Amino acid sequence: MGGHMDDRSDNEFPIAPPVPRKGRGAVDNLQGRYEIAQREAVDDGWAHESDDTDFPAPLRTQVFEERAKSILTHNQSPDIPFSVSLNPYRGCEHGCIYCFARPTHSYLGLSPGLDFESRIYAKVNAAELLEREISRKRYVPEPIALGVNTDAYQPVERDLRITRSVIQVMHDRGLPFAAITKSSLIERDLDLLAPMAERGQVMAAVTITTLDADLARTLEPRAATPARRLRTIRALSEAGVPVGVSIAPMIPFVTEPDMERVLEACAEAGATHASYIILRLPWEVAPLFKNWLAAHFPDRAERVMNRVRDMRGGKDYDSDFSKRMKGEGIWADLLRQRFRQAVKRLGLNERTNGILDLSQFRGAPATAAPRVAVRSAATRSTQSRDDTQLNLF
């Protein structure tokens, strides 16, 4: 099945990994899989002669305006609790090394590595496209997942306000959505989110992988600190916005030991639901993550990858819909048990989640059920699903 590159080689981890750049997640600019010419780094010794600095020069973020042709993305994946998503940007400055969306930059002829987090494409006509799409006579409203392949509240949003303009459209037209973010900037839009929450038309999830600020800075260098994200959960909860926590990804021996503490802190802050996903390493994410491990955690790099393979049938990644989110095998089962026990103890996932009201949508005449789940039962796979997966949002 697709979705992964070669799993292992004699040189799985670089002997001399690249020196990390301050404020960046990836330690290199790995070629995208669609590039024709292949480049190979050669150590000529000069890098070791320089003593000017311990770190390479900072990498400036570049933002490019994009006039997108469409704005809504549809999927039929049975393990994803939504069918429609909207991404206001391509790339993400948060720089999370584990981001499953990194390979999308390959379609642009760019690297899923440093390019993904430093060359951002802003869809400046996103609100206009959304307005046009939902005004079509044949449009059938569905809840929209906001910020899946990118964080809709990444730093550039503070100035460009594209996400804000999109939410304004959904607010004015009564179109429900769910947002997931690592940014406190979502609090800026509480004046729109709170009234939508009163109408049962919005829910949010804040991703927190660890409470360790130093580790978070290495994993997610330009995202809000864990403490700040906890305050965001509290702010959303106090404003009446249903909010949960996404512990994604769960990285063995890195973030996984912190799972119970994260859940406890989020429950105390006001989260009502929780979900988790184990580390996913599709395509170029696998070598990027291995290089990151070699640079930051050389003492446990091999141990981490061995445990990942224990949960992936011996591979770095398995894209099978029934396994890619939660894995397989004894270690995946133990992780699932730990999560369920913690969730039960903390009273999370007890309320009905995943329900958003479509009856108030104001658009061209269309037939829609008065209330629908984020994904209706009719469109789900008949395979057994984890009972927490619909709580992703």
N, C-alpha and C positions, 0 to 999 in steps of 0.2 A: 504494500500500500504506500501511497506517496506521503510526503510530509517530513521526510528525514533524509539526511545525507549519510555518508559512510559513518557507521557507528564507532568503530575503533580503528586505530592504526598503531604502528610501532612507536610513533611520536604523538601520542594523544595530547600531551601537555607540552608546551614549548619549554625548552631547557632554559632559555632566557626570555621570559615573557616581556612584552612591551611595558614601559613605565606608564602607569596611569596618569591621565591628565586631570588636574584639579577641576572638580565640578562636572565631570563626565563619567558616564557609566561604562561604556565600552572602552577597552584599552587599545583597540585597533580599528582599522577601517577595512575590514574584510570585503573582498569583492562580492558583488551580487552574482547569483547563479546564472543570470542571463547575459553577462558580459562575455564577449567573444575572446578578447585578448586576456591571457592569464598573466598575473604579476606575482613575483615571488620575492620576498624580502631576503636580503643577503647581509649578514653581519660582517662588515669590513673592519671592525675594531674601533672606528672613530667615535662611535656613540659612547664608548667606555672611557674615552680620553677627556670628554667635556666635564668640567666641574662647575659650570656656571650656575646650575640649578639642579635640584633633585627631581623636578617635574618638567615635562615639556611645556612650551608656551601655551597659555590658555587658548582655547578654540572659540572664536566668536560665533554666535548664533546668527544665521542669515534667514530672513523671512521673505518668501516670494509670494506675490499675489497670484491666485489661480481663479480663473473664471470657469468654474465647474460646469459640466453639461447636465449632470444629474446629482441629486443629493441623498436620496434614499437608497439604501442597499438592502436587498432581500436575501434571506437564507432559508433553507429547509433542513438544517442540521437538527437531528432529533435530540441532541444533548444540550441544545442552547434554548433558554426559556423565552426567546423573542424571535420574531420573524423579520422585523424591520429595524434597521439601525441608521443613525445619522452621525457622521464624523465631520466636524467643521474644519478640521486640519488634517494634513498628511504629515507624518512624523510627530515626534513628541519630545520636547525639551526636558522633560523630567528625567529622561535617560535611564530608565529602569533596565538593567542588563538582561533581565529575564523576559522582556516583553515579547509575547508571541507575535505581535504585529510588525516587528522589525523587518521580516522578509518582504513586506509590501513595498519598501523603498527600492527593491530590486527591479520592480516594474518601471521605475523612473530612470533606470540606468545608474542608480546611486547605491552606495553601500548600506547594508542593514546595520553597520556598526556606527561609527561616529557621525556619518552623514545623517542617519535616521534621527539623531538627537540635536543636530546642529543646522540642518537644512530643512526648514519647516515651510510647508505650503499652506497658505491660508485661503480657504474657499470664501472669498469676499462676497459672493452672491448667494450664499447658503440660504439666507432668509427668503430672498426673492424666489429661489428655486422651490423651496418648501411651500411657499404660498401658492405658487403655480401648480405644483403637484396635487395638493389637497383640494384645489378648486376645480379639478377635472370632474366631469359628471360621472365618470366610471370609478372614481376613487372610492375605495372601501376603507374606512379608517381602522387602523390597528395601533396599539400602543407602540411607541418608538423608543428604542434603546439609544440613549445619547452618550457618545464617547466610548466606543468599544475598541476601535483600532487606534485611538489616540485619546489623550485626556482632553476633554472639551474645555477644561479650566487650567490648562498649562499656562506658563508665564505670559506668553504673547497675548492671551485673551484679555489680560488686564487693560491693554491699550486698544486692541482691535474690536473687542466686544461682539464678535460674531456669534458666539454661543448665546449671549444675552439677546441678540436680535432674533435668533431662532426660537428661543424660549418665549419671547414676546409673541411670536406668531402662534405658537401652540397655546399660550395663555388666552389670547384673544379669540382663537377659533375653537377652544374647548377640546383640544387634541391631547390625550394623556401621554406621558412619557416617564421613563425611568432613567436616572443618571447615575453613573459610577465615576468616582474621582479620587485623587489623592491630594487635592488642593483645597485650601480654605477659601479660595475665591468664590466658591459656590454660595457662601454666605452673602455675598454682594447681591444676589438675585432672590433673596428671601421675600422681597416685596411682590415677586411674581409667583414664587413657589408656595408661599403660605396660603394664598387664596385658592390655588389649584389643589392643594392638599385638602382644604375644606370641601372641595367638590369631588374628592376621591380620584384625582387625576394625575398625581405625581407620587413617586417614591424615589429614594436615593440609597446608594450604598457607598461607603467610604472604604477604600482598600487600606488595610494596615497589615503588614507582613511581620513586623517586629516592634517591640517597644524600645529597643536599643537604638539610641540616636546615632551612635557612631556607625553601627552596622547599616542603618537605614541610609546614611549619607553615602555609603559605599555602594549599596544596592540601587538606590533611587536618589541620585545626587541633587536633583533640583525639585523634588517634591517637597511638600510641607513635612515638618518633623512629625514623628509619631504623636508627641504631646499636643501639637497643634491640630492634628487630625482628630484626636479625641475631643478637643474643644469644638471642632466642627460638628461632630456627631451630636454633642450636647446642644449646640445652637440649632441644628435642624430639628432635633427632637422637641426642644422647647417651643419652636415655631409651629409645631404640629405636623411636620413633614415626616412620614414614616421612613425610618432610616435603619439600615443594617450595616454589618461589616463583612467585607470580603477578605478572607485571609488567602490571598492568591498572589504568587504561588507559595505552596508549602515546599521549602527546600530542605532536604534531609541534612541534619547536622549543622545547618546554618540558621534557618528561621523556624524550622519544625519544633525545636525544643521550647519555643516561646508561645506555642499555640494557646494553651490554657490561660496564660497570663493576658494575652491579647483579648481573648473572649471575655475574661473577667472585667478588664478595663473598659471594654466597649459596652458591656451590659450595664456597668455602673454609670457610663456616660449617657445612656438612654437608647442604645441600639435595641431593637426588638427582634431582629433576625440575623442569621449568620450563615455563611457558606465558605467552602474552601475548594481549592483546586490544587493538585500537585503540580510540580514543575513540569512545564511543557517545553520541549526543545525542537521545534520544527525547523527544517532547512538550516539557514545560516545561524540561527540562534544557538545551536549546539556548539560549533567551534567558538563562537563569540563568548559563550558562557564558560567554556573550558579555559579559554585564555584569561578570562576574568578571575576564575578560580586560581589559576596558576600565579597570577599577579598578587592576589589579595589573601588567599588561603592555601598556600602550597602544601602546608602540613596535612590538610584534609581533602585535597582535591580528588585524589583517587578514591578515597572512601565515599565521598559524596556521589561521584559518578557510579560507583558500584551499587550503591543503594538505589539510585535512580533506575538503573537497569534491572534491579530486583523487582521494581514495581512496573517495569515496561517490557516484561517478557524477554529480558536479555538485551534489549535495544536501548538506544538513547531516547527514542520517541516512538510511540505507536499512535497513529492517527485514527485508529478504529473508534467510531463514535461511542461504542459501549465501554471504552477503556481510557480514552484520552484525558478525561477530567479527573478521574479518581484512581486510575491505575489498576493493577491486579496483583495477586500474590499475598503472602502473609504480612509483609510490611504495609502494604496498602490497606489490608483489612484491619491491622492494628491501629493505623492512623484514623480510619473511619470510626472505630470503636471509641478511641480517645475523644474524637470530635463530638460524637453523639452523646457520650457521657457528660462532657462539659456543657454542651448545649442544654441538656435536660436539667442538670444541676442549676444552671443559671436562669432557667425559664425562658430561653430564647426559642424562636420558631414555634411558639405556642399559639400566636394569633394567626388568623388567615392572611396570608401575604400573596402577592402576585395578582391581585384583583384591581383593575383600573376601570373607571367608568367612561364608556364611550357614548353614552346616551346624550351627552351635552355637546357633542361635536356639531359645529356650525359650518357646513360646507354645502356643496352641491348635493341634491337628493341622492341618498345612498342607503342601503339597508344594512343595519348593524345590530347585533344583539345589545340589549340595554347595558349589560355588564359582561365583560369577558376577562378571562385570565390572560396573563402576559403571553401565553401560548395555549390555545384551546386544546382540550383533550383529543379532539378529532385529528389534530395535526401532529400529535406526538407519536413517537415510535411505540410499537407494542412491546418492546423490550422493557425489562425492569429498569426503573430509573431510581436514582438516589432521592430520598424524600426531601433532601435539602437543596436540590439543584434549582427548583423553582424559586428559591429564596436568594438567588444570585443578586437580585435587586430588591 
